[in-house]
Amino acid sequence: MNEQILDNEAIMSDVNMPEVKGSLVYKCIGCGQVYDIYEFVYICLECGSLLKIHNTEFDQFKQIPAEKWKEIFDSRRNTLLPELSGVFRFHELILPVVTMQDIIYLGEAQTPIVRANPELSAWVGAPFSVKNDGLNPSASFKDRGMASAISFLNHVIRVKNLDNVLGICASTGDTSAAAALYLSYLPKSKVSAVVLLPQGKVTPQQLSQPLGSGARVIEMPGVFDDCMRIVEELAQKYNVFLLNSKNPVRILGQKSYAYEIAQQLGWDTTELVVVVPIGNAGNITAVMEGFVDLQSLGIIDELPCILGVQSHHADPVSRWHSTGDYVPVKVSPSVAQAAMIGDPVSFPKVRQLVSEYFDGRFFVVSVSESEIMEGMLTANRHGHVVCTQGGESVAGLKKALKNHVVLDTKRFVVDSTSHQLKFSSFQQMYFDDTFDSGYGIQTKDELKNKPILLEARATTIAQFLGLKKKD
């Protein structure tokens, strides 16, 4: 089907087709050491710092007028070509060395920005919108990064004629679901998937996803940080393809979140605040890098403010922002499971981005577990399907407005990273008041909801509902 579409000259003539161009390398954010893009390397072998993907020919893109870039990206937004329907709509800013034939598209990206209704906006403290990344194929934002990572892997396998590649990740749920889904699309003779999960720390719904996609799932005692430590050691000592955000190829796809927001707002980011849960800090890094890309090309005039949110059960970035000192913390249980990270892998990139681009435009708030659940439940009672991480973002915006961290005159886009149904077990625990004491959640009766059993008679149900008969 893809070949038929690509052969359709009528479609292609309406699209600014991408060309394979640019020269990509891994570049250390610490010492500046450079590595070949086709190596499976994830940290600097000289100093141990994180790597970024650097396009050595990026300055050539700056020669193209901003209005032309807008025309290119806008024309692809409406294309019928599946290869350009997802994150690779921004091909030049994602992976310009990847050819069209290598792109894997499973329906990711182009998620909607949904305005909160007046009641919810009043509860939060200002009008705002939710960008619902739970409407991606595996029901989370991680599909953006997997689309770029697995497309790149597909490209490397073809170029280098590789076999028996192992894709591996540590996860609290969403990463494993996305990795297993996208890897399952590639030939089984070429690629297999393994995910490491903290035992008992992943919801049944999330656990079912990598199992359903055929991945080998390894559970181990501890929390995400423990799983990540093992995966990092495997990636350092063995020839595997790492699928956590420590792999900068993942970050490239997640930058599309920023590109999409700008495009959906007509490329106008003035007075904009983007609210993002921090977790392992990969996504907030990608969002900031994405907006920096757009500003460097003149596509947007102004960088937005970034409001990061953390649970008070795992808030090292919030503490760093308040004190200037970064110290990893020991985590406690969190309903926002992606928040249960006491030492975010991508924090060094956050610190660098804040120093170079977002000084005075980066804020962090810490919220309680009760506030996270109230944010999720209240948002969903007003027409949304946000997850606990989305509830964390909603609660963070509410607290930031209340404490005057941000002004209510700004425009707000809140990131809901996953679909509500992935975390339905936490909703049920709230309704049943069965949270373990470690969560520290105080429930409110007005937010609880349960089914009511009545006999199958219209008169009984009408009486229960207080209905009046027609005249």
C-alpha positions in Angstrom: 0.0 0.0 0.0 2.8 2.4 0.9 4.5 1.9 -2.6 1.2 2.6 -4.2 0.8 5.9 -2.3 4.4 6.9 -3.0 3.9 6.3 -6.7 0.9 8.6 -6.8 2.3 11.7 -8.4 -0.9 13.7 -7.7 -0.4 13.3 -4.0 3.3 13.9 -4.1 2.9 17.1 -6.0 0.9 18.6 -3.2 3.5 17.7 -0.5 6.9 19.3 0.2 8.7 15.9 0.0 11.6 15.5 2.4 15.1 14.8 1.1 17.8 12.8 2.8 20.2 15.5 4.0 22.3 16.6 6.9 25.1 14.9 8.8 24.2 13.5 12.3 26.6 12.7 15.1 26.3 11.9 18.8 27.9 14.8 20.7 28.7 14.7 24.4 27.0 17.5 26.4 30.0 17.5 28.8 33.3 17.3 26.9 32.1 17.6 23.4 33.3 14.2 22.2 31.7 13.1 18.9 30.6 9.6 18.0 29.3 8.0 14.7 25.5 8.1 14.5 25.5 4.4 13.5 27.1 3.2 16.7 25.0 1.9 19.6 26.4 4.3 22.1 24.4 6.1 24.8 26.9 7.9 27.1 30.2 9.5 26.4 33.0 6.9 26.6 35.4 9.6 27.7 33.6 11.4 30.5 30.4 9.5 31.0 28.1 12.4 30.3 24.9 12.2 28.2 24.8 12.5 24.5 22.8 14.7 22.1 22.3 14.2 18.4 23.9 17.1 16.6 23.3 17.9 12.9 26.6 19.4 11.7 24.8 20.9 8.8 21.9 22.5 10.7 23.0 26.0 9.8 21.9 25.2 6.2 18.3 25.0 7.4 18.6 28.5 8.8 19.0 29.8 5.2 15.4 28.7 4.5 12.9 31.5 5.3 10.7 30.8 8.3 7.5 31.2 6.2 8.8 28.4 3.9 9.3 26.1 6.8 5.7 26.8 7.9 4.5 26.1 4.4 6.4 22.8 4.3 5.2 21.5 7.7 1.6 22.7 7.2 1.4 21.0 3.8 2.6 17.7 5.3 0.1 18.0 8.1 -2.7 17.3 5.6 -0.9 14.8 3.4 -2.3 11.3 2.7 1.3 9.9 2.9 1.5 7.8 6.0 5.3 8.3 6.3 4.7 12.0 6.8 1.5 11.8 8.9 3.3 11.3 12.2 6.4 12.7 13.8 8.3 12.6 10.4 6.1 15.5 9.3 9.1 17.4 10.8 11.6 15.1 9.0 14.4 17.7 8.8 14.2 18.3 12.6 13.8 14.7 13.6 16.1 12.4 11.5 16.9 13.9 8.2 19.3 10.9 7.3 16.4 8.4 7.4 14.8 7.6 4.1 11.1 7.4 3.5 11.3 3.6 3.1 12.6 3.2 6.7 9.9 5.2 8.4 7.6 3.3 10.7 4.2 5.0 11.2 1.6 3.3 13.5 -0.7 6.3 13.8 1.2 8.4 16.3 1.2 12.2 16.7 -1.2 14.9 15.7 -2.9 14.5 19.1 -5.6 17.1 19.8 -5.4 20.2 22.0 -8.7 20.2 23.9 -10.0 23.3 25.7 -11.0 22.9 29.4 -14.6 23.9 29.9 -15.4 27.0 32.1 -16.1 24.9 35.2 -12.8 23.1 35.1 -10.9 26.3 34.2 -12.5 28.1 37.2 -11.4 25.1 39.5 -7.8 25.3 38.2 -7.7 29.1 38.3 -7.4 30.1 34.6 -8.5 29.0 31.1 -6.3 26.2 29.8 -6.1 23.4 27.3 -5.1 19.7 27.5 -2.9 18.2 24.8 -4.0 14.6 25.0 -1.1 12.3 24.1 -3.1 9.4 25.4 -4.6 9.2 22.0 -1.4 7.7 20.5 -1.4 4.0 19.4 -0.1 2.5 22.7 -2.1 5.2 24.6 0.9 7.3 25.6 3.3 10.0 24.4 6.1 7.4 24.4 5.0 6.5 20.8 6.5 9.7 19.6 10.0 8.7 20.7 9.5 5.1 19.6 8.5 6.2 16.1 11.8 7.9 15.7 13.9 5.3 17.5 12.4 2.3 15.7 12.5 4.0 12.3 16.1 4.8 13.0 16.7 1.2 14.0 15.0 0.0 10.9 17.3 2.3 8.9 20.4 1.0 10.6 19.4 -2.7 10.1 19.0 -2.1 6.4 22.1 0.0 5.9 24.4 -2.3 8.0 22.5 -5.5 7.2 22.1 -6.4 10.9 20.3 -9.5 12.3 19.2 -10.5 15.8 19.1 -7.0 17.3 17.7 -6.9 20.8 15.7 -3.8 21.8 15.6 -3.3 25.5 14.2 -0.8 28.0 13.4 -0.3 31.7 9.9 1.0 32.3 7.2 2.0 34.7 4.7 0.9 32.0 4.3 3.3 29.1 7.8 2.9 27.7 7.6 -0.8 27.7 4.2 -0.7 25.9 5.4 1.6 23.2 8.7 -0.2 22.7 7.1 -3.6 22.5 4.5 -2.3 20.0 6.8 -0.6 17.6 9.5 -3.4 17.8 6.7 -5.9 17.0 6.2 -4.2 13.6 9.7 -5.1 12.5 10.6 -8.6 11.2 10.9 -11.2 14.0 14.0 -12.5 12.3 15.7 -9.2 12.7 14.5 -7.8 16.1 13.3 -9.0 19.5 12.0 -7.0 22.5 12.8 -7.3 26.2 11.5 -5.0 28.9 12.4 -4.7 32.6 9.7 -3.7 35.0 9.7 -3.1 38.8 7.7 -5.9 40.3 4.3 -4.8 41.5 4.8 -1.2 40.4 3.0 -1.4 37.1 -0.8 -1.4 36.6 -2.3 -4.6 35.2 -3.4 -2.6 32.1 0.1 -1.5 31.4 1.6 -4.9 32.0 -0.8 -6.5 29.5 0.5 -4.3 26.7 4.1 -5.5 26.2 2.9 -9.1 26.9 0.3 -8.7 24.2 2.9 -7.4 21.8 5.0 -10.5 22.3 7.9 -8.9 24.3 9.8 -10.9 26.9 8.9 -9.2 30.2 11.3 -9.4 33.1 10.0 -8.3 36.5 12.5 -7.5 39.3 12.3 -6.2 42.9 12.7 -2.5 43.5 11.7 0.6 41.6 12.3 2.1 38.2 15.7 3.4 39.2 16.8 -0.2 39.9 15.6 -1.4 36.5 17.3 1.5 34.8 20.6 0.7 36.5 20.5 -2.8 35.1 19.5 -1.7 31.6 22.3 0.9 31.6 24.8 -1.8 32.5 23.6 -4.1 29.8 23.7 -1.3 27.2 27.2 -0.4 28.2 28.6 -3.9 28.2 26.6 -5.6 25.5 25.5 -4.9 21.9 21.8 -4.0 22.5 19.6 -1.1 21.3 18.5 0.9 24.3 15.0 2.3 24.1 14.9 4.5 27.2 15.2 8.3 26.8 18.9 8.1 27.6 19.1 7.1 23.9 18.9 10.6 22.2 17.2 9.1 19.2 14.1 8.7 21.4 14.3 12.4 22.3 14.2 13.4 18.7 10.7 12.0 18.2 9.4 13.5 21.4 10.5 16.9 20.3 7.5 16.7 17.9 5.3 17.5 20.9 6.6 21.0 20.9 6.5 21.3 17.1 2.8 20.2 17.1 1.8 22.7 19.8 3.3 25.5 17.9 1.7 24.4 14.7 -1.7 23.9 16.3 -1.5 27.4 17.7 -0.7 28.9 14.3 3.0 29.1 15.1 2.3 31.7 17.8 3.9 30.9 21.1 3.7 34.4 22.8 2.6 34.3 26.4 2.5 30.5 26.3 3.1 28.2 29.3 3.5 24.5 28.6 2.9 22.3 31.7 4.9 19.0 31.7 5.3 16.2 34.3 9.0 15.6 34.8 9.4 11.9 35.5 12.7 10.8 34.1 13.1 14.3 32.5 13.4 12.9 29.0 10.1 14.4 27.8 10.6 17.8 29.3 14.0 17.9 27.8 12.5 17.0 24.4 9.9 19.7 24.7 12.4 22.4 25.5 14.7 21.3 22.7 11.8 21.3 20.3 10.9 24.9 21.0 14.6 25.9 20.8 14.7 24.3 17.3 11.7 26.3 16.1 13.1 29.6 17.5 16.5 29.0 15.9 14.8 28.7 12.5 12.7 31.8 13.1 9.5 29.8 13.0 8.5 31.1 16.4 9.4 34.5 17.8 9.4 33.6 21.5 10.2 30.6 23.6 7.3 29.6 25.8 7.7 29.2 29.6 8.0 25.6 30.8 6.3 24.5 34.1 7.6 21.2 35.3 5.6 19.2 37.9 6.7 16.5 40.3 5.1 14.5 43.0 6.4 15.3 46.4 7.2 11.6 46.7 10.0 12.1 44.1 10.9 15.7 43.6 14.7 16.2 43.1 14.3 18.7 40.3 11.8 20.8 42.3 14.3 20.9 45.2 17.1 21.8 42.8 15.1 24.6 41.3 14.4 26.0 44.8 17.8 25.5 46.3 20.3 25.4 43.4 21.6 22.0 44.7 20.7 18.7 42.9 20.5 15.7 45.2 18.9 12.4 44.2 16.0 11.4 46.5 14.6 8.1 47.7 11.1 7.7 46.2 7.9 6.8 47.9 4.9 5.2 46.2 3.2 7.5 43.6 0.0 7.1 41.6 1.8 9.0 38.8 4.1 6.0 38.3 6.3 7.7 35.8 7.0 10.2 38.7 8.6 7.5 40.9 12.2 8.4 39.8 14.5 9.8 42.4 17.4 10.5 40.0 16.1 11.5 36.5 18.5 10.3 33.9 18.0 13.4 31.7 18.4 16.0 34.5 21.8 17.2 33.2 20.2 18.1 29.9 17.4 20.0 31.7 20.0 21.9 33.7 21.9 22.8 30.6 18.8 23.9 28.7 17.7 26.1 31.5 21.1 27.7 31.7 21.4 28.3 28.0 17.8 29.1 26.9 15.1 29.0 29.6 16.6 31.1 32.4 13.6 32.9 33.8 11.3 30.8 31.7 11.5 27.5 33.7 9.5 26.8 36.8 8.8 23.7 38.9 6.2 22.9 41.4 5.7 19.8 43.7 2.3 18.4 44.3 0.9 15.9 46.8 -0.5 12.5 45.8 -4.0 13.6 46.9 -3.7 16.6 44.6 -2.6 14.4 41.7 -5.7 12.1 42.1 -8.0 15.1 42.5 -6.5 16.7 39.3 -7.1 13.5 37.3 -10.6 12.8 38.7 -11.8 16.4 38.4 -10.5 16.8 34.8 -12.1 13.6 33.7 -15.4 14.7 35.3 -15.3 17.7 32.9 -14.8 16.0 29.6 -11.2 14.7 29.5 -9.5 11.4 29.7 -6.3 12.3 31.5 -4.0 9.8 33.3 -2.4 10.2 36.7 0.5 12.0 35.1 -2.0 14.3 33.4 -3.6 14.8 36.8 -0.2 15.7 38.1 0.1 18.4 35.4 -3.4 19.8 36.1 -2.7 19.9 39.8 0.6 21.5 39.1 -1.0 24.3 37.1 -3.6 24.8 39.8 -0.9 25.1 42.5 1.3 27.4 40.3 -1.6 29.8 39.7 -2.6 29.8 43.4 1.0 30.5 44.5 1.5 33.1 41.7 4.4 31.1 40.2 2.8 31.9 36.8 0.3 34.6 35.9 -3.3 33.8 35.0 -3.1 36.1 32.0 -0.9 33.5 30.2 -2.0 30.8 27.7 -1.6 27.3 29.1 -1.3 23.9 27.4 -1.2 21.0 29.9 0.5 17.7 28.9 -1.6 14.5 29.6 0.9 11.8 28.8 -1.3 8.7 28.8 -4.9 7.5 28.6 -7.0 7.4 31.6 -7.8 3.7 31.2 -4.2 2.7 31.8 -4.7 3.9 35.4 -8.2 2.9 36.0 -7.0 0.7 39.0 -6.0 3.9 40.8 -9.3 5.4 40.1 -11.0 2.3 41.6 -8.7 2.4 44.6 -9.8 6.0 45.2 -13.5 5.1 44.9 -13.0 2.2 47.3 -10.7 4.1 49.6 -8.1 1.2 49.5 -4.8 3.0 48.9 -1.9 1.8 50.9 -0.9 4.2 53.6 2.4 4.8 51.8 0.6 6.9 49.2 -0.6 9.3 51.8 -3.8 10.0 49.9 -6.8 11.5 51.6 -9.9 10.8 49.6 -12.9 13.0 49.2 -16.5 11.6 49.1 -17.6 14.1 46.4 -15.0 12.6 44.0 -16.1 9.0 44.5 -18.4 7.1 42.2 -19.8 3.6 42.3 -22.5 1.6 40.4 -25.9 1.2 42.0 -27.8 -2.1 41.8 -31.5 -1.7 41.2 -34.2 -4.1 40.0 -35.0 -4.1 36.3 -38.2 -2.0 36.6 -38.7 1.5 35.1 -40.8 2.7 38.0 -38.1 1.7 40.5 -35.4 3.5 38.5 -37.6 6.5 37.9 -38.4 6.7 41.6 -34.6 6.5 42.5 -33.9 9.3 40.0 -36.7 11.5 41.2 -38.3 11.6 37.8 -41.8 13.1 37.3 -44.3 11.7 35.0 -45.3 13.5 31.9 -48.7 15.3 32.0 
